[in-house]
Every structure is written in C-alpha cells, then in structure tokens.
C-alpha cells in the first residue's frame, strides 16, 4: 500500500537531501522577500499564510518589551513601546536578554537569525538523507503552518531550536546529554511552558541518569510554576486564542456546540475543557488497548534512546500535550517536524512492524501542516486532521514507550542503550 511512498523517500540516495531541504526554504523565503522589496507585494496570503499587521509581528512584541524594561516599565503588564500597545506575550525569562541592548530597530535581524538557526538545526537533526526524503521534508518545512511561525517570528521558532539542540547534544555527547538535554528543555519550558510536555521523553530512553535528570527538571519546573503563578496566569489570560489557523481538542466540540446550541459558551472554561477531554480520553484508551493487543512492548521493534526516536517522542508529546490542554495557533505545529526523521526511517523499512503505522502518520503530519491554509473555507472542520494526527501520534508513542517497569532500569542496561 505504501510502496510508492517508499520509492519516493528512497529515491536519489547519492544526493544529500538536506541540500534540497535548505534550497527549497531559501527559494521560498527569497521569493517572499523579493516580492516585498521590489513590487511591494505580500505573497504570504497567496501561499496560505495569514499576514500579521507587520512583518515579524511577534518578535517586535519582544524587542519592544526590552526597550520598555530599560525605561522602567514591567512589560508583562505595561508595554507602551509596542506599536500596538501589547504587553509582553511571553514570560519573564525573555526579559533576561534586555541587557544586550537590543530593541525594535533590531527586530528584523533578531527574527532572521532565529529563523536561520531553526532551519539549520532541523537539517542537522535530519542528517544525510536521500533526495526523495529531502523533497518530502522540504514540503513539510515550506508548509503554511511552519511559515506562519516564520512570518510572525514567534518565539516558538527559538524554542524549536533549543529543543532540537538538546537532541543534537544527545547524538554527539551521550553521557553529557543525560543531564544537559533535559536541562535545555527545562529552560525552554520556563520561557513558554509547553516544552515541559517533552520532558517525559527522556524517561523513555531507559538511561537511568537521564530518567533522574528529567524527573529533577519536572520538579524544578513545578517550583518555577508555583513561584511565577501570577505571571503565568496573566500571560494565559492575555494570550489570543482562536479557532482559525489553530488546533486543539476543544475546537471541534465547541464548533459542534455552536452549530446546535448557543452562540457563546456560558459555563466555566474548565467545564468546556473537561467536555473536550472526555472524547480525548476515550480515544486514547481505545488506542492504548489496541496497541497493546496488536503490537505490545516488543524490544525488537525499536532501539531505546536513539536520537531520532527521542526526537519523535519529544515532537509527539509536545503536540499531544498542547492539543489536549489549549487552543494553539498553527505555528506551534513546527514541533511536528521533529517527528519526521524517525517516521521516514521506519516507513522505508517495509518489513518493520511499525512501517505501516509510521507511513500513515507521516502522511497525516504533512497534511496537518498544510491543511490549516484551508481553515477559512473548511469552517474548523480541518480539526478532523488534528484529531487524526493526535490519534496516530498517540499510537506511535504507546507502541514505542517502554513498560513502566522498564523506566529507570539498571545501569548496565542503560549503558547498553547508549551504544
């Protein structure tokens, strides 16, 4: 069934697919820049990316906050330097960069640097791949969801790079990475909360030091969340949440409610979230049982602790966590890129028991990255794709996670996993 996809992914093995990936991104962004500079034409909407009030709209919010803090304001609550009067959309750790002296005149330079680092770090994570795989990865990288993050220069771009670097360190310096990689993810979580969903991925590696480090990072994040509770609640309250160009478990149930009920939800937000969580819990339970019966925990299926499997778990858990707990703009789907290298590898192995599941998930993820561009016409029915991806990623995670009894296994086995 997936033989044509395998032929595409394995085509051109003599060519480094990363060249195609980076060249496609460069041509895409070059065309955007040229049209804006020479003809004053904004190509973003024609490519499925809704333009903000200004280029790098979210990055400007941060550079304006740095200016306001130097003037004595607390930008989390008052930031008149922002041209639109927005308080800082991010948490206080971003203000630690204020002494660098950067401000709004540096917005383009800051954004461009973060964007380049994001794509380069992704190419390094992917490693050498075939030309066909490079084409598929370029299709994902140039998708409207990823380019929405680029157009806004949202700080998810920076966090993507931090998380990706944590996985690259895992590949290059195994023993150092046991502690350093979870710590980098913790730093990302203090900046924007949701990367905390990735920390359990390190517990799935069966490396005892990494398990303990991830547990310590979770505890440290708990202390941070309690200490900064006021700021976190404030940031959540001012965060813009919509249904267009977004994903989240409660969007589709809310749409059905509006079709058959009132125009606005009159109850508490917690109840709204709980209602969305019921079908999510049922789906997760069904998938878990099906995976246990169909595949189970078979150590021959995967090698625990490999960089690509870790990247799959990190990207999958971030998507599942954000999908379950909030409405998220599509730029956060950039973390789905982390799942692709491992999915491609398993898809190309026709005899692997996870090959069909990986191929189905790979196709669904690429569709998910593109379908948001149809959001205005699909009237939030594109959320069916987000539920599909959530179910498939849950199946992949359940199929590859170790039994709870295997987490924190002996040092001898953990050392074997390193090799």
C-alpha positions as CSV (number, residue, x, y, z in Angstrom):
1,X,0.0,0.0,0.0
2,X,2.8,2.4,0.9
3,X,5.3,1.1,-1.8
4,X,5.0,4.3,-3.9
5,X,5.8,6.4,-0.8
6,X,8.8,4.3,0.0
7,X,10.1,4.7,-3.6
8,X,9.8,8.5,-3.2
9,X,11.6,8.5,0.1
10,X,14.4,6.3,-1.1
11,X,14.9,7.9,-4.5
12,X,18.2,9.6,-5.1
13,X,20.3,8.1,-2.4
14,X,23.5,9.6,-3.8
15,X,22.3,13.1,-3.3
16,X,22.2,14.7,0.2
17,X,18.5,15.6,0.6
18,X,19.4,18.3,3.1
19,X,20.6,20.4,0.2
20,X,17.1,20.2,-1.4
21,X,15.5,21.0,2.0
22,X,17.6,24.1,2.6
23,X,17.5,25.2,-1.0
24,X,13.6,25.0,-1.1
25,X,13.4,27.1,2.1
26,X,15.8,29.6,0.7
27,X,14.0,29.9,-2.6
28,X,10.6,30.2,-0.8
29,X,11.8,33.0,1.6
30,X,13.8,34.6,-1.2
31,X,10.7,34.9,-3.3
32,X,8.8,36.4,-0.4
33,X,11.5,39.0,0.3
34,X,11.9,39.9,-3.4
35,X,8.2,40.4,-4.0
36,X,8.0,42.6,-0.9
37,X,11.1,44.6,-1.7
38,X,10.7,45.1,-5.5
39,X,7.0,45.0,-6.1
40,X,5.5,45.8,-2.7
41,X,3.5,42.6,-2.9
42,X,2.8,40.4,0.1
43,X,2.9,36.8,-1.1
44,X,2.2,35.2,2.3
45,X,-1.7,35.1,2.0
46,X,-1.4,33.6,-1.5
47,X,0.7,30.8,0.0
48,X,-1.8,30.1,2.7
49,X,-0.1,32.1,5.5
50,X,-2.2,34.9,7.0
51,X,-0.1,38.1,7.3
52,X,0.2,39.9,10.6
53,X,-0.2,43.7,11.0
54,X,3.6,43.9,10.4
55,X,6.3,41.6,9.4
56,X,7.7,39.7,12.4
57,X,4.8,40.9,14.4
58,X,5.5,38.6,17.5
59,X,9.3,39.3,17.5
60,X,8.5,43.1,17.6
61,X,6.5,42.5,20.7
62,X,9.6,41.2,22.4
63,X,12.0,43.8,21.2
64,X,9.6,46.5,22.2
65,X,9.4,44.9,25.7
66,X,13.2,45.1,26.0
67,X,13.0,48.8,25.3
68,X,10.2,49.3,27.8
69,X,12.0,47.5,30.6
70,X,15.1,49.7,30.1
71,X,12.7,52.7,30.5
72,X,11.5,51.3,33.9
73,X,8.2,49.5,32.9
74,X,7.2,46.0,33.7
75,X,6.5,44.9,30.1
76,X,4.5,41.8,31.2
77,X,1.8,44.2,32.4
78,X,2.5,47.5,30.6
79,X,4.5,48.0,27.4
80,X,3.7,51.3,25.7
81,X,6.8,50.8,23.5
82,X,4.9,48.2,21.5
83,X,3.3,50.0,18.4
84,X,0.0,48.2,19.1
85,X,0.2,48.7,22.9
86,X,0.5,45.0,23.6
87,X,2.0,43.8,26.9
88,X,4.7,41.1,26.5
89,X,3.1,37.9,25.3
90,X,5.9,35.8,26.8
91,X,7.1,35.1,30.3
92,X,9.7,36.9,32.3
93,X,12.8,34.8,31.3
94,X,12.8,36.5,28.0
95,X,13.5,39.8,29.7
96,X,16.8,38.4,30.9
97,X,18.1,39.4,27.4
98,X,17.3,43.1,28.0
99,X,21.0,44.0,28.9
100,X,22.0,43.1,25.4
101,X,20.7,46.5,24.3
102,X,18.5,45.2,21.5
103,X,15.3,47.0,20.6
104,X,12.8,47.4,17.8
105,X,15.4,48.6,15.2
106,X,16.9,45.1,15.6
107,X,13.7,43.2,15.1
108,X,14.5,42.0,11.5
109,X,18.0,41.0,12.5
110,X,16.8,39.1,15.6
111,X,14.0,37.4,13.6
112,X,16.2,36.5,10.7
113,X,18.8,35.0,13.0
114,X,16.2,32.8,14.8
115,X,14.7,31.6,11.5
116,X,18.1,30.6,10.1
117,X,19.1,28.8,13.2
118,X,15.7,26.9,13.2
119,X,16.1,25.5,9.7
120,X,19.8,24.8,10.1
121,X,19.3,22.9,13.4
122,X,16.5,20.9,11.7
123,X,18.8,20.0,8.8
124,X,21.5,18.9,11.3
125,X,18.9,16.8,13.2
126,X,17.8,15.1,10.0
127,X,21.3,14.0,9.0
128,X,22.1,12.8,5.5
129,X,19.0,11.6,3.7
130,X,18.1,10.8,0.1
131,X,16.9,13.3,-2.4
132,X,13.4,12.0,-2.2
133,X,13.3,12.4,1.6
134,X,14.7,15.9,1.1
135,X,11.7,16.7,-1.1
136,X,9.2,15.4,1.5
137,X,11.0,17.3,4.3
138,X,11.1,20.5,2.1
139,X,7.3,20.1,1.6
140,X,6.8,20.0,5.4
141,X,9.3,22.8,6.0
142,X,7.6,25.1,3.5
143,X,4.1,24.3,4.8
144,X,1.8,27.2,5.8
145,X,2.0,26.1,9.5
146,X,5.8,26.3,9.6
147,X,5.8,29.5,7.6
148,X,3.3,31.1,9.9
149,X,5.9,30.8,12.6
150,X,8.4,32.4,10.3
151,X,6.1,35.2,9.2
152,X,5.3,36.1,12.8
153,X,8.8,35.3,14.0
154,X,7.0,33.8,17.0
155,X,9.4,32.7,19.8
156,X,8.3,29.1,19.1
157,X,11.0,29.4,16.5
158,X,13.6,29.9,19.2
159,X,12.2,27.2,21.4
160,X,12.2,24.8,18.5
161,X,16.0,25.4,18.1
162,X,16.7,25.0,21.8
163,X,14.8,21.7,21.9
164,X,16.5,20.5,18.6
165,X,19.9,21.4,20.0
166,X,19.1,19.3,23.1
167,X,18.5,16.3,20.8
168,X,21.7,17.1,18.8
169,X,23.7,17.0,22.0
170,X,22.1,13.7,22.7
171,X,23.6,12.4,19.5
172,X,27.0,13.9,19.9
173,X,27.8,13.6,23.6
174,X,25.7,10.8,25.1
175,X,26.9,10.9,28.7
176,X,26.8,14.7,28.9
177,X,23.4,14.8,27.3
178,X,21.8,12.7,30.0
179,X,21.8,15.9,32.2
180,X,22.2,18.7,29.7
181,X,19.5,17.8,27.2
182,X,16.6,17.7,29.8
183,X,18.0,20.9,31.3
184,X,17.8,22.7,27.9
185,X,14.2,21.5,27.6
186,X,13.5,22.9,31.1
187,X,15.0,26.3,30.1
188,X,12.6,26.3,27.1
189,X,9.7,25.4,29.4
190,X,10.4,28.3,31.7
191,X,10.2,30.6,28.7
192,X,6.9,29.3,27.3
193,X,5.5,26.4,29.5
194,X,4.5,23.9,26.8
195,X,8.0,22.4,26.2
196,X,7.6,20.7,29.6
197,X,5.5,18.1,27.8
198,X,8.7,16.9,26.2
199,X,10.5,16.0,29.5
200,X,8.9,12.5,29.8
201,X,10.5,11.6,26.5
202,X,13.8,11.4,28.3
203,X,12.3,8.9,30.8
204,X,11.5,6.7,27.8
205,X,15.2,6.4,26.9
206,X,15.8,3.8,29.7
207,X,19.0,5.6,30.6
208,X,19.0,5.9,34.4
209,X,20.8,9.3,34.6
210,X,18.5,10.8,32.0
211,X,15.4,9.5,33.9
212,X,16.6,11.1,37.1
213,X,17.6,14.3,35.4
214,X,14.2,14.6,33.7
215,X,12.4,13.9,37.0
216,X,14.5,16.6,38.6
217,X,13.7,19.0,35.8
218,X,10.0,18.3,36.2
219,X,10.3,19.0,39.9
220,X,12.2,22.2,39.2
221,X,9.5,23.3,36.7
222,X,6.9,22.7,39.3
223,X,8.7,25.1,41.7
224,X,9.1,27.6,38.9
225,X,5.4,27.4,38.1
226,X,4.3,27.9,41.7
227,X,6.7,30.8,42.2
228,X,5.6,32.5,39.0
229,X,2.0,31.6,39.2
230,X,0.7,35.2,38.9
231,X,2.7,35.8,35.7
232,X,1.7,32.5,34.1
233,X,-2.0,33.2,34.8
234,X,-1.7,36.7,33.4
235,X,0.1,35.5,30.3
236,X,-2.6,32.9,29.7
237,X,-5.3,35.4,30.2
238,X,-4.0,37.8,27.6
239,X,-3.0,35.1,25.1
240,X,-5.1,35.3,22.0
241,X,-6.9,32.0,21.2
242,X,-8.9,31.4,18.1
243,X,-10.3,28.6,16.1
244,X,-9.0,29.6,12.6
245,X,-5.4,28.6,11.8
246,X,-5.4,26.8,15.1
247,X,-5.5,23.3,16.6
248,X,-6.8,22.0,19.9
249,X,-9.0,19.3,21.3
250,X,-11.8,21.6,22.3
251,X,-12.1,23.5,18.9
252,X,-14.2,20.8,17.2
253,X,-16.5,20.1,20.1
254,X,-17.0,23.9,20.5
255,X,-17.9,24.1,16.8
256,X,-20.5,21.4,17.2
257,X,-21.9,23.1,20.3
258,X,-22.2,26.4,18.3
259,X,-24.0,24.5,15.5
260,X,-26.6,23.0,17.7
261,X,-26.5,25.2,20.8
262,X,-25.9,28.8,21.8
263,X,-23.5,31.2,20.1
264,X,-21.3,31.5,23.1
265,X,-20.3,29.1,25.9
266,X,-21.9,30.3,29.1
267,X,-20.2,27.9,31.6
268,X,-16.8,27.9,33.2
269,X,-13.8,27.4,30.9
270,X,-12.7,24.4,33.0
271,X,-16.0,22.6,32.2
272,X,-15.5,23.4,28.5
273,X,-12.1,21.8,28.6
274,X,-13.4,18.8,30.5
275,X,-16.1,18.2,27.9
276,X,-13.4,18.2,25.2
277,X,-11.3,15.9,27.4
278,X,-13.9,13.1,27.6
279,X,-13.7,12.1,23.9
280,X,-10.0,12.6,24.0
281,X,-9.6,10.2,27.0
282,X,-11.9,7.6,25.3
283,X,-9.9,7.8,22.1
284,X,-6.6,7.5,24.0
285,X,-7.8,4.5,25.9
286,X,-9.0,2.7,22.8
287,X,-5.7,3.3,21.0
288,X,-3.7,2.1,24.1
289,X,-5.6,-1.1,24.3
290,X,-5.4,-1.7,20.6
291,X,-1.7,-1.1,20.5
292,X,-1.1,-3.4,23.5
293,X,-3.0,-6.2,21.8
294,X,-1.7,-5.6,18.3
295,X,2.0,-4.8,19.0
296,X,2.7,-4.7,22.7
297,X,6.0,-3.9,24.2
298,X,8.5,-5.6,21.9
299,X,12.1,-4.5,22.4
300,X,12.9,-5.8,18.9
301,X,10.8,-3.0,17.4
302,X,12.9,-0.1,18.5
303,X,16.2,0.7,20.0
304,X,15.5,2.9,23.0
305,X,17.4,6.1,23.5
306,X,18.4,6.8,19.8
307,X,18.3,10.5,18.8
308,X,15.7,10.1,16.1
309,X,13.4,8.1,18.5
310,X,13.9,10.8,21.2
311,X,13.0,13.5,18.6
312,X,9.9,11.6,17.7
313,X,8.8,11.3,21.3
314,X,9.6,15.0,22.0
315,X,7.7,16.3,19.0
316,X,4.8,13.9,19.6
317,X,4.5,14.7,23.3
318,X,4.6,18.4,22.7
319,X,1.8,18.1,20.1
320,X,-0.3,15.8,22.2
321,X,0.1,18.0,25.3
322,X,-0.7,21.2,23.6
323,X,-3.6,19.6,21.7
324,X,-5.1,18.3,24.9
325,X,-4.9,21.4,27.0
326,X,-5.3,24.5,24.9
327,X,-6.1,26.2,21.6
328,X,-2.8,26.8,19.8
329,X,-2.1,28.8,16.6
330,X,-0.7,26.6,13.9
331,X,2.8,28.0,14.2
332,X,3.2,25.6,17.2
333,X,2.9,22.7,14.7
334,X,6.6,23.4,13.8
335,X,7.4,20.9,16.5
336,X,5.8,18.2,14.3
337,X,9.0,18.5,12.2
338,X,10.8,16.6,14.9
339,X,8.7,13.5,14.3
340,X,9.5,13.2,10.6
341,X,13.1,11.8,10.5
342,X,12.1,8.7,12.6
343,X,8.8,8.2,10.7
344,X,10.7,8.4,7.4
345,X,13.2,5.8,8.6
346,X,10.5,3.3,9.7
347,X,8.4,3.9,6.5
348,X,11.4,3.0,4.4
349,X,11.7,-0.4,6.2
350,X,9.0,-2.4,4.6
351,X,9.5,-5.3,7.0
352,X,9.3,-3.3,10.2
353,X,6.2,-3.9,12.2
354,X,5.7,-0.2,12.7
355,X,6.3,0.6,9.0
356,X,2.6,1.0,8.0
357,X,1.8,3.0,11.2
358,X,4.8,5.2,10.6
359,X,3.8,5.8,6.9
360,X,0.2,6.7,7.8
361,X,1.4,9.1,10.5
362,X,4.0,10.6,8.1
363,X,1.3,11.4,5.5
364,X,-1.1,12.7,8.2
365,X,1.5,15.0,9.7
366,X,2.4,16.5,6.3
367,X,-1.4,17.0,5.6
368,X,-1.8,18.6,9.0
369,X,1.0,21.1,8.3
370,X,-0.8,22.2,5.1
371,X,-4.5,21.9,5.8
372,X,-4.5,25.0,8.1
373,X,-4.3,27.1,4.9
374,X,-7.8,25.9,4.1
375,X,-9.2,26.9,7.6
376,X,-11.3,29.9,6.3
377,X,-13.1,27.6,3.9
378,X,-13.4,24.4,6.0
379,X,-15.0,26.2,8.9
380,X,-12.9,24.4,11.5
381,X,-13.6,21.0,10.0
382,X,-9.9,20.9,9.4
383,X,-9.8,19.9,13.1
384,X,-10.6,16.4,12.0
385,X,-7.0,16.3,10.7
386,X,-5.7,17.4,14.1
387,X,-7.7,14.6,15.9
388,X,-6.3,12.1,13.3
389,X,-2.7,13.2,13.9
390,X,-3.3,13.1,17.7
391,X,-4.6,9.5,17.5
392,X,-1.8,8.4,15.2
393,X,1.0,10.0,17.3
394,X,-0.6,8.5,20.5
395,X,-0.5,5.1,18.8
396,X,3.2,5.6,17.9
397,X,4.1,6.8,21.4
398,X,2.2,3.9,23.0
399,X,3.9,1.4,20.7
400,X,7.4,2.6,21.4
401,X,7.3,3.6,25.0
402,X,8.9,1.1,27.5
403,X,6.8,-0.6,30.1
404,X,6.7,1.4,33.4
405,X,8.7,-1.3,35.0
406,X,11.5,-0.7,32.5
407,X,11.8,3.0,33.2
408,X,14.9,3.6,35.3
409,X,16.3,0.1,34.6
410,X,19.7,-1.0,35.8
411,X,22.9,0.9,35.0
412,X,24.2,-1.9,32.8
413,X,21.2,-1.8,30.5
414,X,21.2,1.9,30.4
415,X,24.8,1.9,29.4
416,X,24.0,-0.6,26.7
417,X,21.3,1.7,25.3
418,X,24.0,4.4,24.9
419,X,25.8,2.2,22.4
